[in-house]
């Protein structure tokens, strides 16, 4: 960690604190993260903690872990539902019977 700036160390410490709280099934709050950082003697700015807490409130930590940390990624592969729709052939329209015309069905042509 010698190559990291103090800000990067603080960011990592905030994230690790949130992960620890989540792992212990404790609600992630600004106060709790600040307590962890103080206990570890990590200098921090309260606005950074608040910023990360707001992020974690809007993004479930468990979902972030299972998705590899990506938020709102777009995939190039179509979903399996899209693939299934593409594979289903569209039903072919039934051919009209030659014996019945529109004229017969409605009682005569327009200009009869």
N, C-alpha and C positions, 0 to 999 in steps of 0.2 A: 504494500500500500504506500510505499515511499513515493511513487510517481503520481499519486492522486493529490488533487488540491484539497484544501480543508472543506470547501463546499461539496466536493464529490464524496468525501468521507462522511460528511453530515447527511447527505442524501441517502447513501447506503445504510447508514445507521438508522435513519427514519424508516426505511423500507424493511430492514431486518426487525426493527421494533414492532412494526405492524404485523409482520409474519409471526413473530413470537406470540403476540397477543391473540392473533387469529388461531394459532395452533392450540393455545390454551382456552379457546372459545370465550375470550374476553372481548367485549365491544371495543373497537378501535376508536379512541378519542384523542383529541389533542393533548389533554391533560395526562393521559396514561403514557402516550409516547414521550412527552416531555419528562415524565418521571423516569422512564427507562434511560433516556439520554443523559439525564443528570446523574443517575446511578453509575453510568458507564463513563462519566467525565468527558462526554462529547459536547463540544460547544455547538450551539445552534441558534438560529433566528426563529422566533415563534411563527413568523409568517410562512416559513418553509414547512413547518409542521402542519399548520392549518391548511396549506395548499395540498399537501399529500393526504390529509384526513378527508378533505372534500373529494379528492379523487377516489379514495377508497370507499366513501359513502356512495358514490355514483357507480362504482365498479366492484362487484363482489370479489373479494380476495380469492376465494375458492375457484371462481371462474377464471380469474387471471392466471392462477397456478396451472389449471388444467389446459388452458389455451396457450401456454408458453409465454404469457405476458403480453400477447398481442391484443389490442383493443380495436375492434371494428375493422378487421382486415378483410380485403376482398380477395377471393380465390379465383383463379382462372378456370378451374375445373367446375363444370356444372354439377349441381347437387344430384343425388341419386334419384330424387323425384323428377328432376328435369330430364335425366337420362331415360327414365321409364316412360315419360310422356313422349319423348322423341321416338322411342322404339315402338310404341303402339301405332298400328296403322289406322288411318282415319277410315271410318266406314264409307263405303262407296254408295253414292246415291242410287236408289232403285230406278231403273229405266221406266219411263212412262209407257203405259200400255198403248198400243197403236189403235186399238178399237175405241178407246175413249179419248175424245178430244175436249178441249175447253168448251167448244161450241155445244157438244152433247151434254156436258155437265150443267151448263147454265141455261139451257133451253134455247139455244140459237146464237148466231153470231151477232156482232155489233151492227152490221149493215145488212141484215137479212130482211 
